[in-house]
Amino acid sequence: MSGDIAIRIRDLGKKYTIGGPQERYLTFRDAIVKSVKRPFQRLIQKETDQSPNEFWALRDVSFDVHKGSVIGIIGRNGAGKSTLLKILSRITTPTEGEVDIYGRVGSLLEVGTGFHPELTGRENIFLSGSILGMRRREIEERFDEIVKFSEIEKFLDTPVKRYSSGMYVRLAFAVAAHMDTEILIVDEVLAVGDAQFQKKCMGKMEDVARVGRTVLFVSHNMAAIQSLCSRCLLLVSGKVYRDGPVRDVIATYLDMVAAGEGVPLAERVDRSGTGIGRLTALFINGCPDDHIAAVCSGDTIRFQMTYKIQKPISSPIFYLGIYNNSGIQIIHCNTATQGFEPRPLHGEGGVICEIPRLPLPPGRYKINVALEQGSGERVDRVESAALMDVLAGDFYGTGHSSSLNYGICLADHRWRFVDVRAPDEIT
């Protein structure tokens, strides 16, 4: 039976200690001293009845991945997706359970994973390939394909510390996708690249899957999951909540997201970022984030975000994205693209984003919000910070209401007749 299995996971769990002592690598001498102290430490701990908080990022996770399958892994922030992939990539060791992997693994979990900043792009191709278990001859055979795919020929001999995050992603994905590994693991890192490169990466993963290699793909883009994967896992609070056909699992996830309304933004724990600041509330035309706002196509929409900053942020960038039920971003708004430069932030305050004529047809949409520093460092990000129901409205100002079959976005446009007769026929 194992001949058809690429990955077997049984009762997997990963526990982190919050507020406990930091672990480090132990020498043989440290191990002996630790074993002698252990009975006394247990006695002291029992007497004081104090222990660090424990957090299980994963618990009781069991499933099999068959060779040649493409598995999508979805869930909200903090569900345990990245922890699972790090364990499968042998970056993190599990606290309990077993993981059997049959084949070499190529992974792309974070920007520049396996790269050395002082080395050039050329040198890092060989370094990263070696880490993935490839021989130098094998890397040389694929070198030209990697460089062509990454589109960084001009900067191949430049140290990667001077690369932008997009260039990092291009090269890192190119190396991982072109190496001769049986299993490819890709996290949401592709979101850093531009739209054209993301499409190119999706095509490459489809090619990888067609030749029988196994792919595990984590993404918040439901359309990408639906087009690429044949099976989907939904993680909730570190456990497999549902495992099955892609459409069914995505529907369950979207229902859970919709049911999550009612929790104020300030109380949401499924968020990511450095934590030096937080977005505390989002109002849509005055409707708070713990209710579903109702607006009409063509109306002026005002989004008001409030924030609380603990440490000064000199170059803040506010972001707001509107997504449809397939996880496709329909509208992207941020202060940087509009040339709006917020003042340095500290303490509490608010910012408003206004869309004069909402170009959306009827449907339910989710709003993602984020705050970043000018360097690109994420301070706070919350997905599905609010839900918005768009009702039929007179977007075109003609007395005809927008309809569900008007596509995913409405566009102002004009029609006119032209004369197609030859010039000498026109009188």
SVG drawing of the C-alpha trace seen along z (x, -y; Angstrom):
<svg xmlns="http://www.w3.org/2000/svg" viewBox="-35 -64 65 66">
<polyline fill="none" stroke="black" stroke-width="0.4" points="0.0,0.0 2.9,-2.3 4.0,-2.2 1.2,-4.6 1.7,-6.9 3.9,-10.1 3.2,-11.3 1.7,-9.5 0.8,-11.5 -0.5,-10.0 -1.6,-11.8 0.7,-14.8 1.0,-17.5 3.2,-20.6 3.3,-22.4 4.8,-25.8 5.6,-27.3 4.5,-30.9 6.5,-32.8 8.8,-29.8 12.6,-29.7 14.1,-29.8 15.4,-26.4 18.9,-26.0 21.1,-23.3 22.5,-21.1 26.1,-19.8 26.7,-16.4 27.7,-18.1 24.5,-20.2 22.5,-17.0 24.1,-15.4 23.5,-18.4 20.0,-18.7 19.2,-15.1 20.6,-15.6 18.6,-18.8 15.3,-17.5 14.0,-15.8 14.6,-18.9 13.1,-21.2 9.9,-19.1 9.8,-19.4 10.2,-23.1 7.6,-23.5 5.1,-21.4 5.7,-23.5 5.3,-26.8 2.5,-25.4 3.7,-27.7 4.2,-26.6 4.5,-28.5 1.4,-28.7 1.2,-26.0 -0.1,-26.4 -0.8,-23.6 -0.4,-24.8 -1.3,-21.3 -3.1,-18.5 -4.2,-15.0 -3.6,-15.5 -3.8,-12.4 -4.1,-12.0 -2.4,-10.4 -1.2,-12.0 -1.0,-9.8 1.7,-10.2 0.9,-12.5 -2.0,-14.2 -2.3,-18.0 -3.6,-18.9 -4.8,-22.4 -4.6,-23.4 -6.8,-26.3 -7.8,-27.9 -7.7,-31.2 -4.6,-32.8 -3.3,-30.8 -5.0,-27.5 -1.7,-25.7 -1.1,-25.6 2.4,-27.0 3.4,-24.9 2.3,-21.7 4.3,-22.6 7.4,-23.4 7.2,-20.0 6.9,-18.3 9.9,-20.3 11.9,-19.2 12.3,-22.7 10.4,-22.2 10.3,-19.0 6.9,-17.7 6.0,-17.4 4.1,-14.1 3.0,-11.8 4.6,-10.4 5.4,-11.7 6.6,-9.3 7.7,-10.9 8.5,-8.9 10.7,-11.0 12.7,-14.1 11.0,-17.3 11.3,-20.8 9.7,-23.6 9.1,-27.3 7.8,-28.6 9.2,-32.0 10.9,-34.6 14.6,-33.6 14.4,-30.3 17.8,-28.6 19.4,-31.7 22.5,-33.4 22.2,-37.2 25.9,-37.8 26.0,-35.3 24.9,-36.1 21.8,-34.8 24.0,-32.3 25.7,-31.1 22.4,-30.8 21.0,-28.6 23.7,-26.0 23.4,-26.5 19.6,-26.1 19.8,-23.1 22.3,-21.4 20.1,-22.0 17.3,-20.2 19.6,-17.3 20.6,-17.8 24.1,-17.0 26.1,-19.8 25.7,-18.1 21.9,-18.0 21.8,-21.7 24.0,-22.6 21.6,-20.7 18.6,-22.8 20.5,-26.0 19.4,-27.7 15.8,-26.8 15.9,-28.2 17.4,-31.5 14.9,-31.9 11.9,-31.2 13.0,-33.6 13.6,-36.5 16.5,-37.9 19.3,-37.4 20.6,-40.9 21.0,-40.5 22.3,-36.9 25.7,-38.0 24.4,-40.5 24.2,-39.6 20.6,-38.6 20.6,-41.0 20.1,-43.7 17.1,-41.9 13.5,-43.1 11.1,-40.7 9.6,-40.0 13.0,-39.0 13.6,-36.8 10.4,-35.0 11.1,-34.6 14.4,-32.9 13.4,-30.9 10.3,-29.4 12.3,-28.8 14.9,-26.7 12.3,-24.7 10.1,-24.0 12.9,-22.9 14.7,-20.6 14.2,-16.9 12.1,-16.4 9.1,-14.1 7.2,-16.4 6.7,-20.2 5.5,-22.2 4.4,-25.8 3.1,-28.3 1.3,-31.6 4.7,-33.2 3.6,-33.5 1.3,-36.3 4.4,-38.5 5.0,-38.3 3.1,-40.3 0.0,-39.0 1.8,-37.9 4.4,-35.9 1.7,-34.3 0.0,-33.1 3.3,-31.8 3.9,-29.9 0.4,-28.4 1.1,-27.1 4.4,-25.6 2.7,-23.8 0.1,-22.4 3.0,-21.1 4.7,-19.6 1.4,-17.8 0.9,-16.5 4.2,-14.6 3.2,-12.8 4.9,-14.8 3.0,-15.5 2.1,-19.1 0.9,-20.6 -0.3,-24.1 -1.4,-26.6 -3.2,-29.7 -6.0,-32.1 -6.9,-32.4 -9.8,-30.1 -9.8,-30.4 -6.2,-29.2 -7.0,-26.3 -10.1,-25.3 -8.3,-25.4 -5.1,-23.6 -6.1,-21.1 -8.1,-17.9 -8.5,-17.6 -8.6,-20.1 -8.0,-20.1 -9.5,-22.7 -7.6,-23.3 -9.3,-24.9 -7.4,-25.6 -4.7,-23.1 -7.0,-20.2 -8.3,-18.8 -11.9,-20.1 -12.7,-18.7 -11.0,-16.7 -12.6,-16.1 -13.5,-17.5 -12.3,-21.1 -15.6,-22.7 -17.2,-21.1 -14.4,-22.1 -14.2,-25.6 -17.9,-26.0 -17.5,-24.9 -14.7,-27.4 -16.6,-30.3 -19.6,-29.4 -17.4,-29.5 -16.0,-32.9 -19.5,-34.3 -20.5,-32.8 -17.5,-34.5 -19.2,-37.9 -20.2,-39.1 -16.7,-39.2 -15.4,-42.9 -12.2,-43.5 -10.4,-44.5 -11.1,-41.1 -10.0,-39.0 -7.1,-36.7 -6.6,-35.3 -4.3,-38.1 -0.7,-38.4 2.0,-41.0 4.6,-42.3 2.0,-43.4 3.5,-46.9 0.2,-48.3 -3.4,-47.1 -6.3,-47.9 -9.1,-48.2 -12.3,-48.8 -13.7,-49.0 -16.9,-50.9 -18.6,-50.6 -20.8,-53.7 -21.1,-53.8 -21.9,-50.0 -19.5,-48.4 -17.4,-45.3 -19.4,-43.0 -22.4,-43.5 -22.9,-42.8 -23.0,-46.1 -25.6,-46.6 -24.7,-48.9 -25.8,-49.4 -23.9,-49.2 -22.9,-52.7 -23.2,-54.2 -20.4,-56.1 -18.8,-53.8 -16.8,-55.1 -14.5,-52.7 -13.2,-54.1 -10.4,-52.2 -9.3,-53.0 -5.9,-52.0 -3.9,-51.8 -0.1,-52.0 2.3,-51.0 5.6,-52.0 6.0,-54.9 5.6,-54.0 7.3,-56.5 6.0,-55.5 2.7,-53.7 0.8,-52.2 -2.9,-51.3 -4.4,-48.6 -8.0,-47.5 -9.0,-44.7 -12.5,-43.6 -12.8,-39.9 -15.6,-37.8 -16.7,-34.4 -14.1,-32.7 -11.3,-34.5 -10.5,-36.7 -9.5,-40.2 -11.8,-42.5 -10.7,-45.9 -7.3,-46.8 -6.9,-50.1 -3.8,-51.4 -2.4,-54.7 0.9,-54.3 -0.6,-53.8 -2.8,-57.0 0.2,-59.0 -1.4,-59.6 1.3,-59.8 -0.1,-59.4 1.7,-61.2 3.9,-59.1 1.6,-57.1 1.6,-56.7 -1.2,-56.3 -4.8,-56.1 -6.4,-57.5 -8.3,-56.7 -8.2,-56.9 -10.9,-56.9 -10.9,-55.3 -13.7,-56.4 -14.9,-54.8 -17.1,-57.3 -19.0,-54.8 -18.9,-51.2 -18.3,-49.1 -19.6,-45.8 -22.6,-43.7 -24.9,-42.2 -23.4,-39.6 -21.5,-39.1 -18.0,-40.3 -15.4,-40.1 -13.0,-43.0 -9.4,-42.4 -7.4,-45.1 -3.8,-45.6 -1.2,-48.1 2.4,-48.0 5.6,-50.0 7.2,-51.7 9.9,-49.0 7.2,-46.4 7.1,-44.9 3.6,-43.8 2.4,-45.4 -1.2,-44.0 -3.4,-42.1 -6.9,-40.7 -8.7,-38.7 -12.5,-38.9 -12.4,-41.9 -15.9,-42.7 -18.6,-41.4 -20.5,-43.5 -23.7,-42.7 -24.0,-44.6 -27.5,-45.1 -28.7,-45.9 -28.3,-49.6 -28.4,-52.1 -24.6,-52.1 -24.9,-53.4 -27.5,-56.1 -29.9,-54.8 -32.7,-53.5 -31.6,-49.9 -30.4,-48.1 -27.2,-46.0 -27.7,-42.2 -26.0,-39.1 -24.9,-38.2 -23.0,-41.4 -19.6,-39.8 -17.4,-40.3 -16.9,-44.1 -18.9,-46.9 -17.2,-49.3 -18.4,-52.7 -18.5,-52.7 -19.9,-54.5 -21.4,-53.2 -21.6,-55.0 -22.3,-54.2 -19.6,-54.5 -19.8,-54.6 -17.9,-51.6 -18.4,-52.6 -15.4,-53.5 -14.6,-57.3 -15.6,-57.7 -19.0,-56.2 -19.9,-58.7 -21.9,-61.6"/>
</svg>
